[in-house]
Amino acid sequence: MKFNLDTNELFTDEMKLIKKLACPYHLDEDHFEDSDSFSKKCLICEKKVLDTENFSDKALEDLIKKNPETCLSIDLNQKNVTIIANTTKQKI
């Protein structure tokens, strides 16, 4: 997987968009409780937040196709995620 820090978009290794991550609450780890080994529960909205470290590109793609509202968590130090950033800068 590849995660764009500038846009908060998660892509497959082939650069196919999986999901743009956007939480209206901008929460940190203190706002979650462990649910199971693959997810956490948000203490604010009570949604399940899946840990992307346990999924392949294909598995996440399939999951998001079935349920686009699924919340995802990415640790920037995950072994299965490469951090990318936009290389073009806007001119003013």
N, CA, C and O atoms as CSV, one atom per row, in Angstrom:
chain,resi,resn,atom,element,x,y,z
A,1,MET,N,N,0.831,-1.172,0.000
A,1,MET,CA,C,0.000,0.000,0.000
A,1,MET,C,C,0.880,1.240,0.000
A,1,MET,O,O,2.029,1.226,0.440
A,2,LYS,N,N,0.293,2.306,-0.510
A,2,LYS,CA,C,0.972,3.594,-0.492
A,2,LYS,C,C,0.020,4.620,0.098
A,2,LYS,O,O,-1.168,4.642,-0.222
A,3,PHE,N,N,0.561,5.472,0.969
A,3,PHE,CA,C,-0.248,6.496,1.616
A,3,PHE,C,C,0.336,7.862,1.296
A,3,PHE,O,O,1.513,8.121,1.546
A,4,ASN,N,N,-0.502,8.734,0.740
A,4,ASN,CA,C,-0.075,10.085,0.395
A,4,ASN,C,C,-0.347,10.999,1.592
A,4,ASN,O,O,-1.498,11.241,1.956
A,5,LEU,N,N,0.731,11.497,2.193
A,5,LEU,CA,C,0.608,12.368,3.363
A,5,LEU,C,C,-0.069,13.692,3.043
A,5,LEU,O,O,-0.749,14.268,3.892
A,6,ASP,N,N,0.115,14.171,1.824
A,6,ASP,CA,C,-0.459,15.467,1.444
A,6,ASP,C,C,-1.972,15.407,1.262
A,6,ASP,O,O,-2.679,16.362,1.584
A,7,THR,N,N,-2.464,14.292,0.749
A,7,THR,CA,C,-3.885,14.184,0.418
A,7,THR,C,C,-4.661,13.220,1.312
A,7,THR,O,O,-5.886,13.139,1.219
A,8,ASN,N,N,-3.960,12.494,2.174
A,8,ASN,CA,C,-4.569,11.465,3.034
A,8,ASN,C,C,-5.263,10.379,2.230
A,8,ASN,O,O,-6.297,9.855,2.643
A,9,GLU,N,N,-4.691,10.043,1.078
A,9,GLU,CA,C,-5.251,8.998,0.226
A,9,GLU,C,C,-4.415,7.730,0.349
A,9,GLU,O,O,-3.186,7.769,0.388
A,10,LEU,N,N,-5.122,6.608,0.410
A,10,LEU,CA,C,-4.488,5.299,0.477
A,10,LEU,C,C,-4.644,4.624,-0.876
A,10,LEU,O,O,-5.751,4.535,-1.407
A,11,PHE,N,N,-3.540,4.150,-1.431
A,11,PHE,CA,C,-3.507,3.515,-2.746
A,11,PHE,C,C,-2.965,2.094,-2.639
A,11,PHE,O,O,-2.289,1.737,-1.674
A,12,THR,N,N,-3.278,1.295,-3.651
A,12,THR,CA,C,-2.612,0.005,-3.782
A,12,THR,C,C,-1.177,0.276,-4.223
A,12,THR,O,O,-0.831,1.416,-4.532
A,13,ASP,N,N,-0.354,-0.740,-4.254
A,13,ASP,CA,C,1.020,-0.578,-4.741
A,13,ASP,C,C,1.044,-0.169,-6.211
A,13,ASP,O,O,2.026,0.407,-6.679
A,14,GLU,N,N,-0.038,-0.466,-6.942
A,14,GLU,CA,C,-0.144,-0.095,-8.356
A,14,GLU,C,C,-0.775,1.295,-8.529
A,14,GLU,O,O,-1.101,1.699,-9.645
A,15,MET,N,N,-0.945,2.019,-7.419
A,15,MET,CA,C,-1.482,3.388,-7.385
A,15,MET,C,C,-2.971,3.478,-7.739
A,15,MET,O,O,-3.421,4.492,-8.272
A,16,LYS,N,N,-3.719,2.439,-7.449
A,16,LYS,CA,C,-5.175,2.487,-7.568
A,16,LYS,C,C,-5.728,2.970,-6.221
A,16,LYS,O,O,-5.402,2.409,-5.174
A,17,LEU,N,N,-6.563,4.007,-6.254
A,17,LEU,CA,C,-7.089,4.584,-5.021
A,17,LEU,C,C,-7.956,3.572,-4.267
A,17,LEU,O,O,-8.876,2.979,-4.831
A,18,ILE,N,N,-7.647,3.391,-3.000
A,18,ILE,CA,C,-8.475,2.558,-2.128
A,18,ILE,C,C,-9.478,3.443,-1.398
A,18,ILE,O,O,-10.679,3.174,-1.404
A,19,LYS,N,N,-8.964,4.520,-0.759
A,19,LYS,CA,C,-9.845,5.396,0.013
A,19,LYS,C,C,-9.102,6.659,0.406
A,19,LYS,O,O,-7.901,6.638,0.675
A,20,LYS,N,N,-9.839,7.753,0.435
A,20,LYS,CA,C,-9.325,8.997,1.022
A,20,LYS,C,C,-9.764,8.985,2.475
A,20,LYS,O,O,-10.954,8.894,2.777
A,21,LEU,N,N,-8.795,9.078,3.366
A,21,LEU,CA,C,-9.093,9.026,4.789
A,21,LEU,C,C,-9.436,10.417,5.302
A,21,LEU,O,O,-8.701,11.379,5.082
A,22,ALA,N,N,-10.557,10.497,5.983
A,22,ALA,CA,C,-10.997,11.774,6.537
A,22,ALA,C,C,-11.893,11.522,7.742
A,22,ALA,O,O,-12.999,10.997,7.618
A,23,CYS,N,N,-11.399,11.901,8.888
A,23,CYS,CA,C,-12.197,11.778,10.110
A,23,CYS,C,C,-12.606,13.180,10.541
A,23,CYS,O,O,-11.749,14.042,10.731
A,24,PRO,N,N,-13.891,13.415,10.696
A,24,PRO,CA,C,-14.335,14.753,11.100
A,24,PRO,C,C,-13.914,15.114,12.524
A,24,PRO,O,O,-13.971,16.282,12.910
A,25,TYR,N,N,-13.491,14.120,13.306
A,25,TYR,CA,C,-13.150,14.356,14.710
A,25,TYR,C,C,-11.658,14.564,14.953
A,25,TYR,O,O,-11.270,15.057,16.011
A,26,HIS,N,N,-10.813,14.192,13.980
A,26,HIS,CA,C,-9.353,14.350,14.103
A,26,HIS,C,C,-8.855,13.793,15.437
A,26,HIS,O,O,-8.275,14.511,16.251
A,27,LEU,N,N,-9.091,12.529,15.634
A,27,LEU,CA,C,-8.826,11.897,16.916
A,27,LEU,C,C,-7.409,11.347,17.013
A,27,LEU,O,O,-6.725,11.144,16.010
A,28,ASP,N,N,-6.991,11.112,18.259
A,28,ASP,CA,C,-5.717,10.451,18.492
A,28,ASP,C,C,-5.987,9.121,19.203
A,28,ASP,O,O,-7.138,8.749,19.429
A,29,GLU,N,N,-4.926,8.424,19.546
A,29,GLU,CA,C,-5.054,7.072,20.120
A,29,GLU,C,C,-5.866,7.027,21.414
A,29,GLU,O,O,-6.409,5.977,21.760
A,30,ASP,N,N,-5.958,8.134,22.126
A,30,ASP,CA,C,-6.716,8.154,23.383
A,30,ASP,C,C,-8.219,8.006,23.167
A,30,ASP,O,O,-8.960,7.749,24.116
A,31,HIS,N,N,-8.668,8.166,21.937
A,31,HIS,CA,C,-10.099,8.108,21.637
A,31,HIS,C,C,-10.554,6.738,21.115
A,31,HIS,O,O,-11.655,6.598,20.583
A,32,PHE,N,N,-9.687,5.736,21.278
A,32,PHE,CA,C,-10.009,4.401,20.782
A,32,PHE,C,C,-9.839,3.369,21.883
A,32,PHE,O,O,-9.032,3.530,22.798
A,33,GLU,N,N,-10.616,2.314,21.767
A,33,GLU,CA,C,-10.394,1.154,22.634
A,33,GLU,C,C,-10.278,-0.062,21.742
A,33,GLU,O,O,-10.916,-0.140,20.693
A,34,ASP,N,N,-9.454,-1.017,22.167
A,34,ASP,CA,C,-9.271,-2.227,21.377
A,34,ASP,C,C,-10.579,-2.991,21.289
A,34,ASP,O,O,-11.283,-3.176,22.281
A,35,SER,N,N,-10.887,-3.431,20.070
A,35,SER,CA,C,-12.097,-4.200,19.834
A,35,SER,C,C,-11.722,-5.665,19.618
A,35,SER,O,O,-12.249,-6.564,20.273
A,36,ASP,N,N,-10.797,-5.879,18.683
A,36,ASP,CA,C,-10.243,-7.206,18.433
A,36,ASP,C,C,-8.856,-6.999,17.823
A,36,ASP,O,O,-8.364,-5.871,17.791
A,37,SER,N,N,-8.230,-8.047,17.348
A,37,SER,CA,C,-6.858,-7.913,16.853
A,37,SER,C,C,-6.768,-7.156,15.525
A,37,SER,O,O,-5.673,-6.769,15.117
A,38,PHE,N,N,-7.889,-6.939,14.849
A,38,PHE,CA,C,-7.882,-6.256,13.555
A,38,PHE,C,C,-8.517,-4.870,13.597
A,38,PHE,O,O,-8.515,-4.160,12.592
A,39,SER,N,N,-9.055,-4.482,14.740
A,39,SER,CA,C,-9.762,-3.201,14.769
A,39,SER,C,C,-9.787,-2.581,16.155
A,39,SER,O,O,-9.448,-3.205,17.161
A,40,LYS,N,N,-10.206,-1.319,16.156
A,40,LYS,CA,C,-10.431,-0.566,17.388
A,40,LYS,C,C,-11.829,0.022,17.300
A,40,LYS,O,O,-12.429,0.070,16.226
A,41,LYS,N,N,-12.334,0.459,18.419
A,41,LYS,CA,C,-13.640,1.124,18.435
A,41,LYS,C,C,-13.406,2.589,18.785
A,41,LYS,O,O,-12.716,2.905,19.754
A,42,CYS,N,N,-13.993,3.482,17.980
A,42,CYS,CA,C,-13.917,4.915,18.250
A,42,CYS,C,C,-14.869,5.220,19.408
A,42,CYS,O,O,-16.046,4.862,19.366
A,43,LEU,N,N,-14.353,5.875,20.425
A,43,LEU,CA,C,-15.169,6.199,21.588
A,43,LEU,C,C,-16.074,7.411,21.353
A,43,LEU,O,O,-16.957,7.686,22.165
A,44,ILE,N,N,-15.865,8.130,20.261
A,44,ILE,CA,C,-16.697,9.291,19.945
A,44,ILE,C,C,-17.893,8.881,19.076
A,44,ILE,O,O,-19.043,9.098,19.456
A,45,CYS,N,N,-17.617,8.289,17.913
A,45,CYS,CA,C,-18.712,7.930,16.994
A,45,CYS,C,C,-19.128,6.460,17.108
A,45,CYS,O,O,-20.136,6.052,16.531
A,46,GLU,N,N,-18.352,5.669,17.852
A,46,GLU,CA,C,-18.615,4.250,18.112
A,46,GLU,C,C,-18.464,3.357,16.883
A,46,GLU,O,O,-18.926,2.216,16.890
A,47,LYS,N,N,-17.815,3.869,15.816
A,47,LYS,CA,C,-17.560,3.039,14.645
A,47,LYS,C,C,-16.336,2.165,14.870
A,47,LYS,O,O,-15.452,2.484,15.665
A,48,LYS,N,N,-16.314,1.053,14.144
A,48,LYS,CA,C,-15.166,0.171,14.125
A,48,LYS,C,C,-14.121,0.776,13.190
A,48,LYS,O,O,-14.451,1.199,12.082
A,49,VAL,N,N,-12.869,0.818,13.628
A,49,VAL,CA,C,-11.767,1.368,12.845
A,49,VAL,C,C,-10.786,0.230,12.571
A,49,VAL,O,O,-10.165,-0.297,13.494
A,50,LEU,N,N,-10.650,-0.146,11.297
A,50,LEU,CA,C,-9.800,-1.274,10.940
A,50,LEU,C,C,-8.342,-0.871,10.853
A,50,LEU,O,O,-8.008,0.184,10.314
A,51,ASP,N,N,-7.483,-1.713,11.383
A,51,ASP,CA,C,-6.044,-1.520,11.333
A,51,ASP,C,C,-5.534,-2.056,9.998
A,51,ASP,O,O,-5.602,-3.261,9.754
A,52,THR,N,N,-5.027,-1.189,9.137
A,52,THR,CA,C,-4.609,-1.589,7.783
A,52,THR,C,C,-3.388,-2.497,7.769
A,52,THR,O,O,-3.093,-3.117,6.747
A,53,GLU,N,N,-2.682,-2.585,8.876
A,53,GLU,CA,C,-1.485,-3.423,8.929
A,53,GLU,C,C,-1.811,-4.899,8.705
A,53,GLU,O,O,-0.953,-5.673,8.279
A,54,ASN,N,N,-3.036,-5.277,8.988
A,54,ASN,CA,C,-3.439,-6.678,8.898
A,54,ASN,C,C,-4.107,-7.047,7.579
A,54,ASN,O,O,-4.638,-8.149,7.444
A,55,PHE,N,N,-4.088,-6.144,6.610
A,55,PHE,CA,C,-4.786,-6.374,5.350
A,55,PHE,C,C,-3.859,-6.212,4.147
A,55,PHE,O,O,-2.910,-5.428,4.168
A,56,SER,N,N,-4.159,-6.964,3.116
A,56,SER,CA,C,-3.464,-6.790,1.840
A,56,SER,C,C,-4.181,-5.696,1.056
A,56,SER,O,O,-5.293,-5.300,1.403
A,57,ASP,N,N,-3.536,-5.212,-0.005
A,57,ASP,CA,C,-4.171,-4.223,-0.877
A,57,ASP,C,C,-5.523,-4.733,-1.365
A,57,ASP,O,O,-6.526,-4.023,-1.285
A,58,LYS,N,N,-5.547,-5.945,-1.861
A,58,LYS,CA,C,-6.758,-6.530,-2.445
A,58,LYS,C,C,-7.863,-6.668,-1.402
A,58,LYS,O,O,-9.025,-6.369,-1.679
A,59,ALA,N,N,-7.505,-7.117,-0.218
A,59,ALA,CA,C,-8.507,-7.289,0.838
A,59,ALA,C,C,-9.128,-5.944,1.220
A,59,ALA,O,O,-10.341,-5.855,1.409
A,60,LEU,N,N,-8.303,-4.898,1.333
A,60,LEU,CA,C,-8.843,-3.575,1.658
A,60,LEU,C,C,-9.697,-3.031,0.525
A,60,LEU,O,O,-10.759,-2.455,0.760
A,61,GLU,N,N,-9.230,-3.216,-0.703
A,61,GLU,CA,C,-10.005,-2.772,-1.868
A,61,GLU,C,C,-11.398,-3.393,-1.859
A,61,GLU,O,O,-12.399,-2.697,-2.025
A,62,ASP,N,N,-11.453,-4.704,-1.666
A,62,ASP,CA,C,-12.724,-5.427,-1.644
A,62,ASP,C,C,-13.611,-4.954,-0.496
A,62,ASP,O,O,-14.817,-4.777,-0.667
A,63,LEU,N,N,-13.013,-4.752,0.662
A,63,LEU,CA,C,-13.757,-4.323,1.832
A,63,LEU,C,C,-14.359,-2.932,1.618
A,63,LEU,O,O,-15.519,-2.703,1.958
A,64,ILE,N,N,-13.589,-2.013,1.062
A,64,ILE,CA,C,-14.067,-0.646,0.840
A,64,ILE,C,C,-15.123,-0.613,-0.262
A,64,ILE,O,O,-16.040,0.206,-0.209
A,65,LYS,N,N,-15.008,-1.487,-1.256
A,65,LYS,CA,C,-16.049,-1.565,-2.294
A,65,LYS,C,C,-17.381,-1.980,-1.677
A,65,LYS,O,O,-18.431,-1.452,-2.045
A,66,LYS,N,N,-17.338,-2.925,-0.739
A,66,LYS,CA,C,-18.559,-3.406,-0.094
A,66,LYS,C,C,-19.113,-2.396,0.899
A,66,LYS,O,O,-20.328,-2.243,1.022
A,67,ASN,N,N,-18.222,-1.707,1.609
A,67,ASN,CA,C,-18.655,-0.743,2.619
A,67,ASN,C,C,-17.738,0.484,2.577
A,67,ASN,O,O,-16.760,0.552,3.322
A,68,PRO,N,N,-18.051,1.460,1.703
A,68,PRO,CA,C,-17.195,2.644,1.533
A,68,PRO,C,C,-17.041,3.503,2.789
A,68,PRO,O,O,-16.103,4.294,2.880
A,69,GLU,N,N,-17.935,3.361,3.744
A,69,GLU,CA,C,-17.868,4.169,4.967
A,69,GLU,C,C,-16.950,3.572,6.037
A,69,GLU,O,O,-16.819,4.128,7.128
A,70,THR,N,N,-16.324,2.454,5.726
A,70,THR,CA,C,-15.426,1.816,6.683
A,70,THR,C,C,-14.299,2.758,7.067
A,70,THR,O,O,-13.686,3.385,6.204
A,71,CYS,N,N,-14.028,2.856,8.347
A,71,CYS,CA,C,-12.934,3.689,8.846
A,71,CYS,C,C,-11.648,2.858,8.892
A,71,CYS,O,O,-11.661,1.685,9.264
A,72,LEU,N,N,-10.544,3.491,8.506
A,72,LEU,CA,C,-9.255,2.817,8.477
A,72,LEU,C,C,-8.249,3.553,9.345
A,72,LEU,O,O,-8.310,4.773,9.497
A,73,SER,N,N,-7.331,2.797,9.905
A,73,SER,CA,C,-6.245,3.356,10.697
A,73,SER,C,C,-4.930,2.966,10.041
A,73,SER,O,O,-4.725,1.811,9.669
A,74,ILE,N,N,-4.034,3.953,9.902
A,74,ILE,CA,C,-2.718,3.690,9.309
A,74,ILE,C,C,-1.652,4.180,10.271
A,74,ILE,O,O,-1.673,5.328,10.715
A,75,ASP,N,N,-0.723,3.295,10.585
A,75,ASP,CA,C,0.462,3.680,11.353
A,75,ASP,C,C,1.541,3.955,10.311
A,75,ASP,O,O,1.848,3.083,9.498
A,76,LEU,N,N,2.113,5.138,10.323
A,76,LEU,CA,C,3.085,5.509,9.296
A,76,LEU,C,C,4.346,4.656,9.333
A,76,LEU,O,O,5.174,4.746,8.426
A,77,ASN,N,N,4.508,3.837,10.356
A,77,ASN,CA,C,5.666,2.936,10.449
A,77,ASN,C,C,5.341,1.498,10.048
A,77,ASN,O,O,6.177,0.609,10.207
A,78,GLN,N,N,4.142,1.267,9.534
A,78,GLN,CA,C,3.761,-0.086,9.110
A,78,GLN,C,C,4.697,-0.597,8.021
A,78,GLN,O,O,5.152,0.160,7.162
A,79,LYS,N,N,4.971,-1.886,8.076
A,79,LYS,CA,C,5.838,-2.505,7.066
A,79,LYS,C,C,5.159,-2.607,5.710
A,79,LYS,O,O,5.840,-2.642,4.685
A,80,ASN,N,N,3.827,-2.654,5.680
A,80,ASN,CA,C,3.116,-2.818,4.413
A,80,ASN,C,C,2.668,-1.494,3.796
A,80,ASN,O,O,1.865,-1.495,2.862
A,81,VAL,N,N,3.172,-0.363,4.300
A,81,VAL,CA,C,2.795,0.953,3.776
A,81,VAL,C,C,4.037,1.754,3.410
A,81,VAL,O,O,4.983,1.865,4.190
A,82,THR,N,N,4.009,2.311,2.200
A,82,THR,CA,C,5.044,3.229,1.750
A,82,THR,C,C,4.442,4.624,1.764
A,82,THR,O,O,3.350,4.843,1.241
A,83,ILE,N,N,5.149,5.552,2.357
A,83,ILE,CA,C,4.675,6.931,2.436
A,83,ILE,C,C,5.097,7.664,1.163
A,83,ILE,O,O,6.256,7.617,0.752
A,84,ILE,N,N,4.133,8.336,0.558
A,84,ILE,CA,C,4.426,9.146,-0.620
A,84,ILE,C,C,3.876,10.555,-0.385
A,84,ILE,O,O,3.073,10.779,0.521
A,85,ALA,N,N,4.313,11.474,-1.196
A,85,ALA,CA,C,3.831,12.856,-1.108
A,85,ALA,C,C,3.741,13.411,-2.506
A,85,ALA,O,O,4.430,12.942,-3.412
A,86,ASN,N,N,2.892,14.414,-2.690
A,86,ASN,CA,C,2.794,15.056,-4.003
A,86,ASN,C,C,4.142,15.673,-4.349
A,86,ASN,O,O,4.787,16.293,-3.503
A,87,THR,N,N,4.552,15.503,-5.567
A,87,THR,CA,C,5.834,16.060,-6.002
A,87,THR,C,C,5.663,17.389,-6.702
A,87,THR,O,O,6.637,18.110,-6.918
A,88,THR,N,N,4.429,17.721,-7.058
A,88,THR,CA,C,4.191,19.003,-7.730
A,88,THR,C,C,3.719,20.024,-6.716
A,88,THR,O,O,2.910,19.716,-5.841
A,89,LYS,N,N,4.212,21.210,-6.832
A,89,LYS,CA,C,3.803,22.297,-5.952
A,89,LYS,C,C,2.993,23.280,-6.758
A,89,LYS,O,O,3.303,23.553,-7.918
A,90,GLN,N,N,1.966,23.807,-6.149
A,90,GLN,CA,C,1.150,24.811,-6.838
A,90,GLN,C,C,1.877,26.139,-6.865
A,90,GLN,O,O,2.513,26.537,-5.889
A,91,LYS,N,N,1.775,26.819,-7.995
A,91,LYS,CA,C,2.375,28.144,-8.122
A,91,LYS,C,C,1.324,29.173,-7.732
A,91,LYS,O,O,0.143,29.036,-8.053
A,92,ILE,N,N,1.774,30.189,-7.043
A,92,ILE,CA,C,0.868,31.263,-6.616
A,92,ILE,C,C,1.003,32.441,-7.544
A,92,ILE,O,O,0.326,33.453,-7.361
